[in-house]
Amino acid sequence: MPLIQRANIACGGHAGDNASITNSLRLTARYGVAAGAHPSYPDRDGFGRIETHATPDQIEAACLQQLRHFKALADFESVPVVHVKPHGALYHRLMKDGAAANAFMRAVTITYGRIMIIGQPNTALEDSAALLGCPYSREMFADRRYEADGTLTPRTHADALITDINESIFQVRTLNSTGYVYARTGEKIALQADTVCVHGDHDVALSLVEHLRNLVCKS
């Protein structure tokens, strides 16, 4: 926690319970980290990384439940919630499905009003956030590979994850210096990013964040 600027905290959909949420919120307060809600499909068995084909109404209801629960715990701890980022399969769905993105944003704005949303650039979610007047932080991924169309390589692909720290650092440094990243197949992709994501369940997450902190904060 001392090494990051923003924390995406699971709200109980794919992971998390009262104890883990409360502990995470307290840690953000202790270290001056921005606390964010990280809702997902309600799929603990699949860690929220399996597409459930939920309807927009089901997405709104599931996210509303998670966000309200998270807000109640955050309010009790007097920790402000400053952003929302969807997780896993829901995240990828919202990048391209306008109806799903609108449903998600309804749940967000009902709970938090015009809060910051984190997601990929030039997507349905960014459009939906803009329509509702929510600030949008465009992110890139340090530990994931990209396809030629700018989407993330699906986790079902053997090369979806970047497991070499030097390769992750190269990807972030290249974006910082050129505005591009390289696709898994070699193409150069223009990418706008305000924030860098590192997955907490990545095997080298801690070491990667330690290496990236100075690079990102000094750029």
C-alpha positions as CSV (number, residue, x, y, z in Angstrom):
1,M,0.0,0.0,0.0
2,P,2.8,2.5,0.7
3,L,4.0,2.1,-2.9
4,I,0.8,3.0,-4.8
5,Q,-1.3,6.1,-5.3
6,R,-4.7,4.4,-5.9
7,A,-6.2,1.2,-4.6
8,N,-9.0,-0.7,-6.3
9,I,-10.7,-2.6,-3.5
10,A,-12.9,-5.6,-4.2
11,C,-16.5,-5.0,-3.1
12,G,-17.7,-8.6,-2.5
13,G,-18.6,-9.5,-6.1
14,H,-15.5,-11.5,-7.1
15,A,-13.7,-11.2,-3.8
16,G,-13.8,-9.3,-0.5
17,D,-15.8,-9.3,2.6
18,N,-16.4,-6.8,5.5
19,A,-13.1,-7.6,7.1
20,S,-11.0,-7.3,4.0
21,I,-12.7,-4.2,2.8
22,T,-12.4,-2.5,6.2
23,N,-8.8,-3.5,6.5
24,S,-8.0,-2.2,3.0
25,L,-9.8,1.1,3.7
26,R,-7.8,1.6,6.9
27,L,-4.6,1.0,5.0
28,T,-5.4,3.6,2.4
29,A,-6.1,6.1,5.2
30,R,-2.8,5.2,6.9
31,Y,-0.7,5.6,3.8
32,G,-2.5,8.4,2.1
33,V,-3.7,6.3,-0.8
34,A,-6.9,7.1,-2.8
35,A,-9.5,4.5,-2.1
36,G,-11.6,3.2,-5.0
37,A,-14.5,0.7,-5.3
38,H,-13.8,-2.3,-7.6
39,P,-17.2,-3.9,-8.4
40,S,-17.6,-7.0,-10.7
41,Y,-19.9,-9.7,-11.8
42,P,-21.0,-11.6,-8.7
43,D,-18.8,-14.5,-9.5
44,R,-16.5,-15.6,-6.7
45,D,-15.8,-19.0,-8.1
46,G,-14.4,-17.5,-11.3
47,F,-12.9,-14.4,-9.6
48,G,-15.0,-12.3,-11.8
49,R,-13.0,-13.1,-14.9
50,I,-15.7,-15.2,-16.7
51,E,-18.2,-13.5,-18.9
52,T,-21.7,-14.2,-17.4
53,H,-23.7,-12.5,-20.1
54,A,-25.7,-10.6,-17.5
55,T,-28.4,-8.2,-18.7
56,P,-27.9,-4.5,-18.2
57,D,-30.5,-4.6,-15.5
58,Q,-28.7,-7.4,-13.7
59,I,-25.4,-5.5,-14.0
60,E,-27.0,-2.3,-12.5
61,A,-28.5,-4.3,-9.6
62,A,-25.3,-6.2,-8.8
63,C,-23.1,-3.2,-9.0
64,L,-25.6,-1.1,-7.0
65,Q,-25.5,-3.7,-4.2
66,Q,-21.7,-3.8,-4.1
67,L,-21.2,-0.1,-4.3
68,R,-23.7,0.7,-1.6
69,H,-22.1,-1.9,0.7
70,F,-18.7,-0.5,0.0
71,K,-19.9,3.0,0.6
72,A,-21.4,2.1,4.0
73,L,-18.1,0.6,5.2
74,A,-16.1,3.5,3.9
75,D,-18.4,6.0,5.5
76,F,-18.1,4.2,8.8
77,E,-14.3,4.4,8.6
78,S,-14.5,8.1,7.4
79,V,-12.6,7.2,4.3
80,P,-13.6,9.0,1.1
81,V,-14.2,6.9,-2.0
82,V,-12.7,8.8,-4.9
83,H,-13.0,6.5,-7.9
84,V,-14.7,3.4,-9.2
85,K,-13.1,0.9,-11.5
86,P,-14.9,-2.3,-12.8
87,H,-13.2,-5.6,-12.5
88,G,-12.4,-8.5,-14.8
89,A,-14.9,-9.7,-17.3
90,L,-17.3,-6.9,-16.5
91,Y,-14.5,-4.4,-17.2
92,H,-14.0,-5.8,-20.7
93,R,-17.7,-5.9,-21.3
94,L,-18.2,-2.2,-20.4
95,M,-15.4,-1.1,-22.8
96,K,-17.5,-2.2,-25.8
97,D,-21.1,-2.6,-24.7
98,G,-22.9,0.7,-24.5
99,A,-26.0,-0.6,-22.8
100,A,-24.0,-2.4,-20.2
101,A,-21.8,0.7,-19.6
102,N,-24.9,2.9,-19.1
103,A,-26.3,0.4,-16.6
104,F,-23.0,0.4,-14.7
105,M,-22.8,4.2,-14.7
106,R,-26.4,4.4,-13.4
107,A,-25.3,2.3,-10.4
108,V,-22.2,4.4,-9.9
109,T,-24.0,7.8,-10.0
110,I,-26.9,6.7,-7.9
111,T,-24.3,5.7,-5.2
112,Y,-21.6,8.3,-5.6
113,G,-22.7,11.0,-8.0
114,R,-20.1,12.4,-10.4
115,I,-17.1,10.3,-9.2
116,M,-14.0,9.5,-11.2
117,I,-14.2,6.4,-13.4
118,I,-11.1,4.4,-14.4
119,G,-11.0,2.4,-17.6
120,Q,-9.4,2.1,-21.0
121,P,-9.4,5.1,-23.4
122,N,-11.9,5.5,-26.3
123,T,-14.4,3.1,-25.1
124,A,-18.2,2.8,-24.4
125,L,-17.5,3.3,-20.7
126,E,-15.6,6.6,-21.3
127,D,-18.5,7.8,-23.5
128,S,-21.1,6.9,-20.8
129,A,-19.0,8.6,-18.1
130,A,-18.7,11.8,-20.2
131,L,-22.5,11.9,-20.8
132,L,-23.0,11.9,-17.0
133,G,-20.3,14.4,-16.3
134,C,-18.0,12.0,-14.5
135,P,-14.2,12.5,-14.8
136,Y,-12.5,9.6,-16.5
137,S,-9.0,8.4,-15.9
138,R,-7.5,6.4,-18.8
139,E,-5.4,3.5,-17.8
140,M,-2.7,1.3,-19.3
141,F,-1.6,-2.0,-17.9
142,A,2.0,-2.8,-16.9
143,D,1.5,-6.6,-16.6
144,R,-0.8,-7.3,-19.6
145,R,-0.1,-7.6,-23.3
146,Y,-2.1,-5.8,-26.0
147,E,-3.6,-6.9,-29.2
148,A,-3.2,-4.9,-32.5
149,D,-6.6,-3.2,-32.0
150,G,-5.6,-1.8,-28.6
151,T,-7.6,-4.3,-26.5
152,L,-5.9,-6.5,-23.9
153,T,-4.9,-10.0,-24.9
154,P,-7.5,-12.3,-23.5
155,R,-6.4,-14.2,-20.4
156,T,-7.2,-17.4,-22.2
157,H,-4.2,-16.8,-24.4
158,A,-0.9,-18.2,-23.2
159,D,0.9,-14.8,-23.7
160,A,-1.8,-12.6,-22.0
161,L,0.3,-11.8,-18.9
162,I,3.7,-10.1,-18.8
163,T,5.7,-12.0,-16.1
164,D,9.1,-10.5,-16.8
165,I,9.6,-7.3,-14.7
166,N,12.0,-5.8,-17.3
167,E,9.4,-6.3,-20.1
168,S,6.7,-4.5,-17.9
169,I,9.1,-1.6,-17.2
170,F,9.9,-1.4,-20.9
171,Q,6.2,-1.2,-21.7
172,V,5.5,1.6,-19.3
173,R,8.7,3.5,-20.2
174,T,7.9,3.2,-23.9
175,L,4.5,4.7,-23.4
176,N,5.8,7.5,-21.2
177,S,8.4,8.5,-23.8
178,T,6.6,7.9,-27.1
179,G,2.9,7.6,-26.5
180,Y,2.9,4.1,-27.9
181,V,2.9,0.5,-26.7
182,Y,3.7,-2.6,-28.8
183,A,1.1,-5.2,-29.5
184,R,1.8,-8.9,-28.8
185,T,2.2,-9.3,-32.5
186,G,4.6,-6.4,-32.9
187,E,2.3,-3.6,-34.1
188,K,2.8,-0.1,-32.6
189,I,-0.3,1.2,-30.8
190,A,-1.0,4.8,-29.9
191,L,-2.3,4.9,-26.3
192,Q,-3.4,7.7,-24.0
193,A,-3.0,6.9,-20.3
194,D,-3.3,8.8,-17.0
195,T,-2.7,5.9,-14.7
196,V,-0.8,2.6,-14.7
197,C,-2.5,-0.6,-13.4
198,V,-0.7,-3.5,-11.7
199,H,-2.8,-6.5,-10.7
200,G,-2.4,-7.4,-7.1
201,D,-2.7,-11.2,-7.7
202,H,0.2,-11.1,-10.2
203,D,3.2,-13.3,-9.0
204,V,5.6,-10.4,-9.3
205,A,3.2,-7.6,-8.3
206,L,5.2,-6.2,-5.3
207,S,8.5,-6.2,-7.1
208,L,7.0,-4.7,-10.2
209,V,5.4,-1.8,-8.2
210,E,8.7,-1.2,-6.4
211,H,10.4,-0.8,-9.8
212,L,7.7,1.2,-11.4
213,R,7.1,3.7,-8.6
214,N,10.1,5.9,-9.3
215,L,9.7,5.6,-13.1
216,V,6.0,6.7,-13.0
217,C,6.3,9.4,-10.3
218,K,9.3,11.0,-11.9
219,S,7.8,11.1,-15.4
